Amino acid sequence: MVLMAGGMESTARGVTPTRLGIQTTGAHRAVGAFVLMAALALAGSGWASAHSLSPPQMRNMFINGQTIVRLESLNMLPETRDFRVTVFKDRELKEPMPKDMWDAIPVGFRSGSGESRGISIRIVDDGELDRAFICTESEDFGSQEDAIGLLTRVCSFVRIYRKGDFAKPKPASLSGRQQL
């Protein structure tokens, strides 16, 4: 190892900020080292991907006062986990929607490592709702030896339209021709 200007160490194979002409402080080096170690620890442990929900966003329409959303949940955690479905009105995900406005099949489910699960969510029209955030959250379960200490929440954004939303006049095209 060679000590370079600015206190950075370099090896024959490594690329350092100093080699790239970037001036760093001790704080930058400490934060960079911490981020690198955390990323390597997560990647090596298999926890980096957690679980997913697809599609991540979609558009639906209220028909007869309700809409049905179908999503797919995939568990990429290294072991079997329990998940629950929750629906929120706001982006902050603070207060779930009242349970009488939505229902999911299943509301809670167990998924093994690498397993996917289909979920159907029915949302009732309250006259004001135009978007929903449907989330799956891992639940802490079992004894402390069984739990991995990682709770995850993944959400899918759903924009919901009503029949009247499409009755608005279309804007004129860029070519100047009239819309029929």
Secondary structure, 3 states (H helix, E strand, C coil): CEECHHHCEECCCCCCCCCCCCCCCHHHHHHHHHHHHHHHHHHHHCCCCCEEEECCEEEEECECCEEEEEEEEEECCCCCEEEEEEEECCCCCCCECCHHHEEEECCEEEECCCCEEEEEEEEECCCCCCEEEEEEEEECCCCCCCCCCCCCEEEEEEEEECHHHHCCCCCCCCCCCCCC
